[in-house]
């Protein structure tokens, strides 16, 4: 990475192993798909078929595990931890944050599948008779399942890990950082480069293939509105226009470009949503919204683990497992973008926002568009809509609007929304790729982001001409299997880091220091005592000469007050005081020597054979509940007495509370 001269911005900020390896592999994959489109699609399809047939059960388990994992984290004590320093505040308002979550996550998918998927499930259900009331219910239940909590849980796993390690632990905002608790500084070596390169390829191919397929839908919309011919030449022109718009947006940066386009997306989407609600069968849609939500929640568990093992069908591979693979393939891109815009949120706020807010809008969208379409076919008898969807799903949305008022205006608005969704997907994808290839830098030169934005358009255009888009999309889905394993490791690393932070927070809250230390005036002596690693003999002398007399003095005073108190010791060095309370719970305070391995910075001889001899000891306090994890070595007699009295006072408060 270049170091700029003082006062001059860097000409480039790249991580060479990731940047150049990604470029070379991208060129190789694209050449393969362009020169041998049919053969490459056969190869990639064979791999995908193997994944679906042999590892489908694994997809189902890990995706269910991701949902349980993020919900459990939000509900746990770790939910209060901020994705940033404790004093940090969110970078974006709720409105801007939700808009960017939705636009980058799956906004374009809802435009494409909002009408098409419910109709396809209705016309060709996995089980049961097609085009019936039962098929309609099943179609909406399946659609909600595919676009529901599981998809956003996948994104949340990656986004949460990246936001935590980057903003809280100060590591680069790259996928490799999530492995730090497991491999440490090796994230900056070949393993980290490989993980980031894999994420770059998944992001670049995912955005490029979506851009290629998306222009087909835009072309269909413009053909409906303006009789624009449908063909590869027009689609290449559309890719150029959309790429140019994305390039301008990405040049303005996250705040000036992506945020504002995302907010525009939300406004346009809400306008279309309200229009369909008002122009469609309004009461029916409100009824189905309630019923669809109830069906989704009541069937969530059974749908999660349903592999149709007892009734084998290729349906699950073409739909559910395909979606799980696609969401996982997109998770480096979407997760990293979500992390970038979530600085300052708590873990609980992050999980609730990422899971529920886009989910609520998704349910509204799928119900209003999907159930209106089903109502047209099932109740109104508009069979032409189902036939149009079966023939070409890219025209589903525009054929749908033909059955509603103001079809020209709504189709134009829908086409504009598709374009702006593609712009946000492209520019946010370019931002993510640039951060991955620059080692997490957020202030890289504009030309780098522009480079990746243009490259996405070039890849999409080249594959569209050569007919290799399907091959690359299939390859992206197949690549989800190895990355799902990486995501499991990411969960492990995040949990390990959170447990460590939880232990640190607990120790800081419960840490007790020598109460006489700050008042003694000899801070040098206190500091020397902190860094000293006493041996067993020294700790035993402290227990005998200071702790035991202190406990005896407390016991004597308690006996004078009429209580049963006694001091005891044992051969292993422990010394304790017990105070009897009749039928109530007795009080117990013990100090015992406990051995520890010395810290690395204090060891002059690190040979294993010396490990036992080098151990140091602490005089640790134990109550009836167990060890309290603090050391009273070096405390004065008065300090020990006060500590015993503090614990005894808490014990009396406890007895009063439970009487």
C-alpha positions in Angstrom: 0.0 0.0 0.0 1.4 3.4 -1.0 2.5 5.9 1.7 1.6 9.4 0.4 3.8 12.4 0.9 2.7 14.8 3.7 -0.2 16.9 2.5 -0.9 14.8 -0.6 -3.6 12.1 -0.9 -2.3 8.6 -1.9 -2.5 7.7 -5.6 -3.6 4.2 -4.6 -4.4 2.2 -1.5 -4.4 -1.5 -2.2 -3.5 -4.7 -0.6 -1.5 -6.2 -3.5 -2.0 -10.0 -2.8 -5.8 -9.5 -2.7 -6.1 -6.8 -5.4 -4.0 -8.5 -8.1 -5.1 -12.1 -7.3 -8.7 -11.0 -7.5 -8.2 -9.3 -10.9 -6.4 -12.3 -12.4 -9.0 -14.8 -11.1 -11.9 -12.6 -12.3 -10.4 -12.3 -15.8 -9.8 -16.1 -15.9 -13.3 -16.9 -14.8 -14.9 -14.5 -17.2 -12.7 -15.7 -20.1 -13.9 -19.3 -19.3 -17.5 -18.2 -19.3 -17.2 -16.1 -22.5 -15.1 -18.6 -24.5 -16.8 -21.8 -23.3 -20.3 -20.7 -22.0 -22.0 -24.0 -22.5 -19.2 -26.2 -21.2 -18.6 -23.9 -18.2 -22.3 -23.9 -17.3 -22.3 -27.7 -17.5 -19.3 -27.9 -15.2 -20.7 -25.4 -12.7 -24.2 -27.0 -12.8 -22.6 -30.4 -12.1 -20.9 -28.9 -9.0 -24.1 -27.2 -7.9 -26.2 -30.4 -8.4 -23.7 -32.3 -6.2 -23.9 -29.6 -3.5 -27.7 -29.7 -3.5 -28.0 -33.5 -3.6 -25.2 -34.4 -1.2 -24.9 -31.3 1.0 -28.4 -29.9 1.1 -28.8 -31.2 4.7 -25.7 -29.1 5.7 -27.2 -26.0 4.1 -30.4 -26.4 6.1 -28.6 -27.0 9.4 -26.1 -24.1 9.1 -28.7 -21.6 8.0 -31.0 -22.6 10.9 -27.9 -22.3 13.1 -27.1 -18.8 11.9 -30.7 -17.7 12.8 -30.5 -19.2 16.3 -27.0 -17.7 16.8 -27.9 -14.1 16.1 -31.1 -14.2 18.0 -29.4 -15.8 21.0 -26.7 -13.1 20.9 -29.3 -10.3 20.8 -31.1 -11.8 23.8 -28.0 -12.5 25.8 -25.9 -10.2 28.0 -23.8 -9.4 25.0 -26.7 -7.6 23.3 -25.7 -4.4 25.2 -22.2 -4.3 23.7 -21.8 -1.5 21.1 -20.4 -2.0 17.7 -17.8 0.7 18.4 -16.4 2.3 21.6 -18.8 2.6 24.5 -19.1 6.4 23.9 -19.9 6.0 20.1 -23.1 7.1 18.5 -24.7 5.8 15.3 -23.4 7.3 12.1 -26.9 7.4 10.4 -30.4 8.0 11.4 -32.9 5.1 11.6 -34.5 6.2 8.3 -31.2 6.3 6.4 -30.0 3.1 8.1 -33.1 1.1 7.2 -33.1 2.4 3.7 -29.5 1.3 3.1 -30.1 -2.1 4.7 -33.1 -2.7 2.4 -31.6 -1.4 -0.8 -28.3 -3.3 -0.5 -29.9 -6.5 0.8 -32.6 -7.6 -1.5 -34.6 -4.7 -2.9 -33.9 -5.7 -6.5 -35.0 -9.2 -5.8 -38.4 -8.1 -4.5 -38.9 -6.2 -7.8 -38.2 -9.3 -9.8 -39.9 -12.0 -7.7 -42.6 -10.0 -5.9 -45.2 -11.2 -8.5 -43.3 -14.0 -10.2 -42.4 -16.3 -7.3 -45.9 -16.5 -5.7 -47.5 -17.2 -9.1 -44.9 -19.9 -9.9 -45.4 -21.7 -6.6 -49.2 -21.3 -7.1 -49.0 -22.8 -10.6 -46.4 -25.5 -9.7 -46.4 -26.2 -6.0 -43.9 -28.7 -4.4 -46.8 -30.9 -3.2 -50.5 -30.9 -3.8 -52.7 -29.7 -6.7 -51.8 -26.5 -8.6 -54.0 -23.4 -8.9 -56.1 -24.2 -5.8 -56.8 -22.3 -2.6 -54.5 -24.7 -0.8 -51.8 -24.0 -3.4 -52.3 -20.2 -2.9 -51.8 -20.5 0.9 -48.7 -22.7 0.3 -47.3 -20.4 -2.3 -47.4 -17.4 0.1 -46.0 -19.4 3.0 -43.1 -20.6 0.9 -42.4 -17.2 -0.5 -42.3 -15.6 3.0 -40.0 -18.4 4.1 -37.5 -17.8 1.3 -37.4 -14.0 1.9 -37.8 -14.1 5.7 -35.7 -14.3 8.8 -33.2 -16.9 7.4 -32.0 -14.7 4.6 -31.4 -11.7 6.9 -29.8 -13.9 9.6 -27.1 -15.0 7.0 -26.4 -11.3 6.3 -26.5 -10.5 10.0 -23.8 -13.1 10.9 -21.2 -11.6 8.6 -22.2 -8.0 9.2 -22.2 -8.4 13.0 -18.8 -10.0 13.1 -17.2 -7.4 10.8 -18.7 -4.5 12.6 -17.6 -5.9 16.0 -14.0 -6.6 15.1 -13.6 -3.5 13.0 -15.3 -0.8 15.1 -14.8 -2.4 18.6 -11.5 -4.1 18.2 -9.8 -1.8 15.7 -9.2 -4.4 13.1 -9.5 -3.7 9.3 -13.1 -3.8 7.9 -12.4 -7.0 5.9 -13.7 -10.6 6.2 -10.3 -11.8 7.5 -10.7 -9.8 10.7 -13.5 -12.1 11.9 -10.9 -14.9 12.2 -8.6 -12.9 14.5 -9.7 -14.7 17.8 -8.8 -18.1 16.1 -5.6 -17.4 14.2 -4.4 -14.1 15.6 -1.8 -12.1 13.5 -1.9 -14.8 10.8 -5.0 -13.0 9.4 -2.4 -10.7 7.7 -0.8 -13.6 6.0 -1.9 -16.1 3.2 -5.0 -17.3 5.1 -6.4 -13.8 5.4 -5.5 -12.9 1.8 -7.3 -16.1 0.6 -10.5 -15.3 2.6 -10.7 -11.7 1.4 -10.0 -12.8 -2.2 -12.8 -15.3 -2.0 -15.1 -12.6 -0.7 -14.1 -10.3 -3.6 -14.9 -12.9 -6.2 -18.3 -13.7 -4.6 -19.2 -10.0 -4.4 -18.0 -9.2 -7.9 -19.7 -12.2 -9.6 -22.9 -11.7 -7.6 -23.3 -8.1 -8.5 -22.2 -8.6 -12.1 -24.7 -11.5 -12.7 -27.5 -9.6 -11.0 -26.7 -6.6 -13.2 -26.8 -8.8 -16.3 -30.1 -10.5 -15.4 -31.6 -7.2 -14.1 -31.2 -5.3 -17.4 -33.3 -8.0 -19.0 -36.2 -7.0 -16.7 -35.5 -3.3 -17.4 -35.5 -4.1 -21.1 -38.9 -5.8 -20.7 -40.2 -2.7 -18.9 -39.0 -0.3 -21.5 -40.3 -2.5 -24.3 -43.7 -2.5 -22.6 -43.6 1.3 -22.1 -41.9 2.6 -25.3 -41.8 -0.4 -27.6 -38.1 -0.6 -27.2 -36.8 -3.7 -28.9 -35.7 -6.6 -26.7 -32.2 -7.7 -27.5 -28.6 -7.9 -26.4 -27.6 -4.6 -28.0 -30.2 -2.7 -26.1 -29.2 -4.5 -22.9 -25.6 -3.7 -23.4 -26.6 0.0 -23.6 -28.7 -0.3 -20.5 -25.7 -1.8 -18.6 -23.6 1.1 -19.7 -26.2 3.6 -18.5 -26.7 1.9 -15.1 -22.9 1.4 -14.7 -22.4 5.1 -15.4 -25.0 6.1 -12.8 -23.5 3.7 -10.3 -20.0 5.2 -11.0 -21.3 8.7 -10.4 -22.9 7.6 -7.1 -19.9 5.7 -5.9 -17.7 8.7 -6.7 -19.8 10.8 -4.4 -19.2 8.3 -1.6 -21.4 6.6 1.0 -23.0 9.8 2.3 -23.3 11.8 -0.8 -24.3 9.0 -3.2 -25.4 5.6 -1.8 -27.4 7.0 1.1 -29.4 9.5 -1.0 -30.2 6.9 -3.7 -31.2 4.4 -1.1 -33.6 6.9 0.5 -35.0 7.6 -3.0 -35.5 3.8 -3.4 -37.5 3.6 -0.2 -39.7 6.6 -1.2 -40.5 5.0 -4.7 -41.0 1.6 -3.2 -43.5 2.9 -0.6 -45.4 4.8 -3.3 -45.7 1.6 -5.4 -46.7 -0.4 -2.3 -49.4 2.0 -1.3 -50.7 2.1 -4.8 -51.1 -1.7 -5.1 -52.8 -1.8 -1.7 -55.3 0.9 -2.7 -55.8 -0.2 -6.3 -55.9 -3.9 -5.5 -58.3 -5.9 -3.3 -57.6 -3.9 -0.2 -59.5 -5.8 2.4 -58.3 -9.1 1.0 -54.7 -8.0 1.2 -55.0 -6.8 4.8 -56.6 -10.2 5.7 -53.9 -12.2 3.9 -51.1 -10.1 5.5 -52.3 -11.1 8.9 -52.8 -14.7 7.8 -49.5 -15.0 5.9 -47.6 -13.7 9.0 -49.4 -16.2 11.2 -48.7 -19.1 8.8 -45.1 -18.1 8.6 -44.5 -17.9 12.3 -46.5 -21.1 13.1 -44.7 -23.1 10.4 -41.2 -21.6 10.8 -39.7 -24.6 12.6 -41.1 -27.3 10.3 -40.3 -25.3 7.1 -36.7 -24.7 8.3 -35.8 -28.4 8.5 -38.0 -29.7 5.7 -35.9 -31.4 3.0 -38.7 -33.4 1.4 -36.6 -36.5 2.3 -39.7 -38.8 2.3 -41.1 -37.4 -0.9 -38.0 -36.7 -3.1 -38.4 -33.8 -5.4 -36.1 -31.5 -7.4 -38.2 -28.5 -6.2 -36.2 -27.9 -3.1 -32.9 -27.8 -5.0 -34.3 -25.3 -7.5 -35.9 -23.1 -4.8 -35.0 -23.3 -1.1 -31.4 -24.6 -1.3 -30.8 -22.3 -4.3 -31.9 -19.3 -2.2 -29.8 -20.4 0.8 -26.8 -20.7 -1.5 -27.5 -17.4 -3.1 -27.9 -15.5 0.2 -24.6 -17.1 1.5 -22.9 -16.2 -1.8 -24.0 -12.6 -1.3 -23.3 -12.4 2.4 -19.7 -11.0 2.1 -21.0 -8.1 0.1 -24.3 -7.4 1.9 -22.8 -8.2 5.4 -19.9 -6.0 4.9 -22.0 -3.1 3.6 -24.4 -3.5 6.6 -21.4 -3.5 8.9 -20.1 -0.3 7.3 -23.4 1.6 8.0 -24.0 0.2 11.5 -21.2 1.7 13.5 -22.4 2.8 16.9 -25.4 0.5 17.2 -25.6 -2.1 20.0 -25.6 -5.8 19.1 -29.2 -6.1 20.1 -30.2 -3.0 18.1 -28.2 -4.4 15.1 -29.9 -7.8 15.2 -33.4 -6.4 15.7 -32.9 -3.8 13.0 -31.4 -6.2 10.4 -33.8 -9.1 11.1 -37.1 -7.3 11.6 -37.3 -4.0 9.8 -36.4 -5.2 6.3 -38.5 -8.3 7.1 -41.6 -6.3 7.8 -41.3 -4.4 4.6 -40.6 -7.6 2.7 -43.8 -9.2 4.1 -45.8 -6.2 3.1 -44.3 -6.2 -0.4 -44.7 -9.9 -1.0 -48.3 -10.0 0.4 -49.5 -6.9 -1.5 -47.9 -7.9 -4.9 -48.1 -11.7 -4.6 -51.6 -12.0 -3.2 -52.9 -9.4 -5.6 -51.5 -11.5 -8.5 -52.9 -14.7 -7.0 -56.3 -12.9 -6.6 -56.2 -11.9 -10.2 -55.6 -15.5 -11.3 -57.7 -17.4 -8.7 -60.7 -15.1 -8.3 -60.7 -12.8 -11.3 -59.7 -15.5 -13.8 -56.8 -13.7 -15.4 -55.0 -16.8 -16.5 -52.9 -14.8 -19.0 -50.8 -13.5 -16.0 -49.8 -17.0 -14.9 -49.0 -17.9 -18.6 -46.9 -14.8 -19.0 -45.0 -15.6 -15.8 -44.4 -19.2 -16.9 -43.1 -17.9 -20.3 -40.8 -15.1 -19.0 -40.6 -14.2 -15.4 -38.9 -10.9 -16.2 -42.2 -9.5 -17.6 -44.3 -10.6 -14.6 -44.3 -7.2 -12.9 -45.3 -5.3 -16.0 -48.0 -7.8 -17.0 -49.3 -7.5 -13.4 -49.6 -3.7 -13.7 -51.7 -4.1 -16.9 -54.5 -5.4 -14.7 -54.4 -2.2 -12.5 -55.2 1.4 -13.2 -52.6 3.8 -14.5 -50.5 0.9 -15.8 -48.2 3.1 -17.9 -47.3 5.3 -14.9 -46.8 2.5 -12.5 -44.7 0.5 -15.0 -42.5 3.6 -15.6 -42.2 4.0 -11.8 -41.3 0.3 -11.4 -38.7 0.5 -14.2 -37.2 3.5 -12.5 -37.1 1.7 -9.2 -35.5 -1.4 -10.7 -32.7 0.9 -12.1 -32.1 2.7 -8.8 -32.0 -0.6 -7.0 -29.4 -1.7 -9.4 -27.5 1.5 -8.9 -27.4 1.0 -5.1 -26.4 -2.7 -5.5 -23.6 -1.8 -7.9 -22.2 1.2 -6.0 -22.4 -0.5 -2.6 -20.8 -3.6 -4.2 -18.0 -1.4 -5.6 -17.5 0.2 -2.2 -17.2 -3.2 -0.5 -14.8 -4.7 -3.1 -12.6 -1.6 -2.8 -12.4 -1.9 1.0 -11.6 -5.6 0.7 -8.8 -5.0 -1.9 -7.4 -2.1 0.0 -7.0 -3.8 3.3 -10.1 -2.2 4.9 -9.2 1.4 4.0 -12.3 3.7 3.9 -10.5 6.7 2.4 -9.1 5.1 -0.8 -8.8 7.2 -4.0 -12.0 7.6 -6.0 -10.5 5.9 -9.1 -10.3 2.6 -7.3 -14.0 2.5 -6.5 -14.7 3.7 -10.1 -12.5 0.9 -11.4 -14.5 -1.8 -9.7 -17.8 -0.2 -10.7 -16.8 -0.2 -14.3 -15.4 -3.7 -14.1 -18.8 -5.0 -12.9 -20.4 -3.5 -15.9 -17.8 -4.9 -18.3 -18.2 -8.4 -16.8 -22.0 -8.3 -17.1 -21.9 -7.0 -20.7 -19.3 -9.6 -21.8 -21.2 -12.5 -20.2 -24.5 -11.2 -21.6 -23.0 -11.2 -25.1 -21.4 -14.6 -24.7 -24.4 -16.2 -22.9 -22.3 -17.0 -19.9 -24.3 -15.3 -17.2 -26.1 -18.5 -16.1 -22.8 -20.2 -15.8 -21.3 -17.6 -13.6 -24.5 -17.4 -11.4 -24.3 -21.2 -11.0 -20.7 -20.9 -10.0 -21.5 -18.3 -7.4 -24.2 -20.5 -5.9 -21.8 -23.5 -5.8 -19.2 -21.4 -4.1 -21.6 -20.9 -1.1 -20.7 -24.3 0.3 -17.1 -23.5 1.3 -18.1 -20.0 2.4 -20.8 -21.4 4.7 -18.0 -23.3 6.5 -16.1 -20.0 6.8 -19.3 -18.5 8.3 -19.4 -21.2 10.9 -15.8 -20.4 11.8 -16.8 -16.7 11.9 -19.5 -17.5 14.4 -17.1 -19.4 16.6 -14.6 -16.6 16.5 -17.2 -13.9 17.3 -18.5 -16.0 20.2 -15.0 -16.5 21.6 -14.3 -12.8 21.4 -17.6 -11.8 23.0 -17.0 -14.3 25.9 -13.6 -12.8 26.4 -15.0 -9.3 26.5 -17.8 -10.5 28.8 -15.2 -11.9 31.2 -13.3 -8.7 31.1 -16.3 -6.6 31.8 -17.3 -8.9 34.7 -13.8 -8.8 36.1 -13.7 -5.0 35.9 -17.0 -4.7 37.7 -16.1 -7.2 40.3 -12.4 -6.4 40.8 -11.5 -5.4 44.3 -8.2 -3.6 45.1 -6.4 -3.2 48.3 -8.5 -0.5 50.1 -5.5 0.7 52.0 -3.4 1.1 48.8 -4.6 4.6 47.6 -4.4 6.0 51.2 -0.9 4.7 52.0 0.8 7.3 49.9 3.6 5.0 48.7 2.4 4.4 45.2 5.8 3.0 44.1 5.5 0.3 46.6 2.0 -0.5 45.5 3.0 -0.7 41.8 5.9 -3.0 42.7 3.5 -5.2 44.6 1.2 -5.4 41.6 4.0 -6.6 39.3 5.5 -9.0 41.8 4.8 -12.7 41.3 5.0 -14.3 44.8 5.7 -18.0 45.3 3.8 -20.4 47.4 5.9 -19.9 50.5 5.4 -16.2 50.4 1.6 -16.5 50.1 1.4 -19.0 52.9 3.4 -16.6 55.2 0.9 -13.8 54.3 -2.0 -16.1 55.2 -0.4 -17.1 58.5 0.8 -13.7 59.6 -1.9 -11.4 58.3 -5.0 -13.1 57.1 -5.5 -15.6 59.9 -5.1 -12.9 62.7 -7.6 -10.7 60.8 -10.1 -13.5 60.6 -9.5 -14.3 64.3 -10.2 -10.7 65.2 -13.5 -10.7 63.3 -14.5 -14.0 64.8 -13.7 -12.8 68.3 -15.8 -9.7 67.9 -18.7 -11.7 66.5 -18.5 -14.1 69.4 -18.6 -11.0 71.7 -21.8 -10.0 69.9 -23.3 -13.4 70.8 -22.8 -15.2 67.4 -21.2 -18.5 66.8 -18.0 -17.9 64.8 -14.9 -19.9 64.4 -11.6 -19.8 62.4 -10.1 -22.9 60.8 -7.2 -23.8 58.6 -6.0 -26.8 56.6 -2.8 -28.4 55.5 -3.1 -27.0 52.0 -2.8 -23.5 53.4 -6.5 -22.5 53.4 -7.8 -20.4 56.2 -11.4 -19.5 56.7 -14.0 -18.1 59.1 -17.5 -19.5 59.5 -20.4 -17.6 61.2 -23.4 -19.7 62.2 -27.0 -18.4 61.8 -29.0 -21.3 63.1 -31.6 -22.5 60.6 -30.6 -19.8 58.1 -27.7 -20.0 55.7 -24.3 -19.6 57.5 -21.6 -17.1 56.4 -18.4 -18.4 55.0 -15.2 -16.5 54.1 -12.1 -18.3 53.0 -8.7 -17.4 51.6 -6.6 -20.0 49.8 -3.4 -20.1 47.8 -4.0 -20.7 44.1 -1.2 -21.4 41.5 -1.0 -19.6 38.1 1.3 -19.7 35.1 3.4 -16.6 35.0 2.7 -14.0 32.3 5.0 -14.1 29.3 6.5 -10.7 29.9 7.6 -11.8 33.4 9.2 -15.1 32.4 13.0 -15.2 32.0 13.0 -18.9 31.2 10.2 -20.3 29.1 11.1 -23.9 28.9 8.3 -26.4 29.6 10.5 -28.1 32.2 10.6 -24.9 34.2 6.8 -24.3 34.0 6.1 -25.7 37.5 9.0 -24.0 39.2 8.0 -20.6 37.6 4.4 -20.7 38.9 3.3 -17.9 41.0 0.5 -17.9 43.6 -2.4 -15.6 44.6 -4.3 -15.4 47.9 -7.8 -15.6 46.5 -11.0 -15.1 48.4 -13.7 -17.7 48.3 -17.3 -17.5 49.6 -19.8 -20.3 49.9 -20.7 -19.7 46.2 -17.1 -20.2 45.1 -14.1 -18.2 44.1 -14.5 -14.5 43.8 -11.5 -14.1 41.4 -9.6 -11.4 43.3 -6.3 -11.5 45.2 -5.6 -10.1 48.7 -1.9 -10.8 48.7 -0.1 -7.8 50.3 -3.2 -6.4 52.0 -2.9 -5.1 55.5 -4.7 -6.7 58.4 -7.2 -3.8 58.5 -7.9 -4.1 54.8 -8.7 -7.9 55.2 -11.0 -7.2 58.1 -12.9 -4.6 56.2 -13.3 -7.0 53.2 -14.7 -9.7 55.5 -17.1 -7.2 57.0 -18.2 -6.0 53.5 -19.1 -9.5 52.5 -20.8 -10.2 55.8 -23.0 -7.2 55.4 -24.0 -8.3 52.0 -24.8 -11.8 53.5 -27.1 -10.2 56.1 -28.8 -8.2 53.4 -29.4 -11.4 51.5 -30.9 -13.1 54.6 -33.2 -10.2 55.2 -34.4 -10.4 51.6 -35.3 -14.0 51.7 -37.0 -14.2 55.1 
